[in-house]
Amino acid sequence: MTVESNTAYTKALIVFVALVVNSSTSVAGDTPIPVDAVRTSRALNALNEVNTTLSVQRLLRDTSDVVSNAEERFSITDVPILNSVSEKAAAWLAPKSKWALQKSSNNKFTELNIHNREATKLFQVEAFHTWIAYVEKFHPNSVEKVSNAIYSTLASHFSASDLVKLFTKNLPEERKNLAEEVLKAQVQSWIDSKKSGGQVFALLQLDKKKGNLLLRSPAFSQWVSFFREFYKEFSNDGDVDRLLYLFLSSRFVGSWDRLLAGAPVNANVAVPLLQRVQLTKWHTDKKSPKEVLKLLKLDKIEGKLLLRSPAFPQWSSYFIEYHKDFPNEAVKWLFPFLSSRFKGSWDVLLARTPVGVKASVFQLLNIQLKKWHTDKRSPEDVFKFLGLTGDTKLFENPLGTIWLNYLYLLKENSDLEVLKILQDKFDDALVARMLYDSFSVNEIAKKLQEAQYKTWKTGTAPIPLGMADKGDGDQLIKMTGAYFNWIKAQYA
């Protein structure tokens, strides 16, 4: 028998086996063909008449033209019965294949004795890296298969919480992308197994953590990722976040608002998201700032301890949001209330809060500036109030920055007008020196220095002979070294 006829015969045999597998269902109609009838050529011909796309007789012919066109005529996708067999075979083989691959990864894992190591320190074990390389070699073109194989093997030996620690803490730089994919595989496995939010919460041992320890836990971030992914099909993102908030508030009855409000924004990637939901919920529930103050137990805190409370920034954010459409009402309520808590020293205490310590405090400072403006406080009055008399380092002092911001509010953001107030208070040469000392670290000083250069160009400033006609501002900037040496000599 020739090679060509062998090929045709093999293909006919494939058809025959397919017919045996599917003999219980007739493609000709509802009447099944008896199993023993399949063995006869008559049965084959009967099937051939029904499936006009398949000619068993032609496939059995030992001719060169049949062989030369075999690929064109014999297409599994064109044969319904074979297509069905292909789908069934794929469905049957998929779990077997997955199991085989998992078994292979797991066998290598145990062979290297990694399963007896401490889970959270596996990246310190050379054999673990060897095993990862083995898995990657096994699946050279699929990041998903690699991460799934790694996760399924590790999950069979270690707890879910330990795996989260392994892939979130002290990661080698070159393994960060892999860690991200494995954590995704973990989330997907929980979704596939239809675990509830409560089950995964317990699985990650989050029910044993309290307060900020919960919010700082990497496992909490992983749980939030699962929760949002699992429930996203039921609602939009906003609804999922509200559901998440309500779930957690039910876990920490009576303390969740205070716990969340006081959490540092860098405690966990989920914290800012939850805090936004918290603000929205307070607003939806129409809670007043007074009520929220009491809810967070800030109403019982006196003086400077109020500013140091972890929950104060969240409350002040809500206060500002609540009053955004009527800021004057905010001023009327806020300052009498806070002044009573600070026994009349609120203005100064708030003003002395260092830049960057509490962003929310400086949001309140903007309200403070508006109040001074409403009260028509003069620049000199506020200068004395802030205790700046005699201070020549305005640009290095947070109180000085507050005063300068007030000047800009008064003068409608005019650099030249603010500079004039400074020049009236201090002489021009001293202002120049102050700006020179601070322009590289203070944005306001930089703007005012540019304004001062413009006055120099007009020749009105007390600059050394010959400096006034040296050209434009850029050229003058390059020549400031000599000028400030002169200034320093005047004030040595």
Protein Blocks (a to p, Z undefined) as FASTA:
>chain_A
ZZklmmmmmmmmmmmmmmmmmmmpcfkbmbdcdfklmmpmklmmmmmmmmmmbcfklmmp
ccfklmmmmmmmmcfklmmklmmmmmmmmmmmmmmmmmmmmmmmmmmmmmnommmpcfkl
mmmpmklmmmmmmmmmmmmmbmklmmmmmmmmmmmmmcfklmmmmmmgopafklmmmmmm
mmmmmmmmmmmnopafklmmmmnommmpgcjllmmpmklmmmmmmmmmmmmmmpcfklmm
mmmmmmmmmmmghjlmmmmmmpcfklpmklmmmmmmmmmmmmmnopafklmmmmnopmmp
gcjllmmpmklmmmmmmmmmmmmmmmmlmmmmmmmmmmmmnnoplmmmmmmpcghklmml
mmmmmmmmmmmmmnopafklmmmmnopghiablmlgmklmmmmmmmmmmnoopaklmmmm
mmmmpcfklmmmmmmmmmmmomklmmmmmmmmmmmmnopaccdehklmnocfklmmmmmm
mmmmmmmmmmZZ
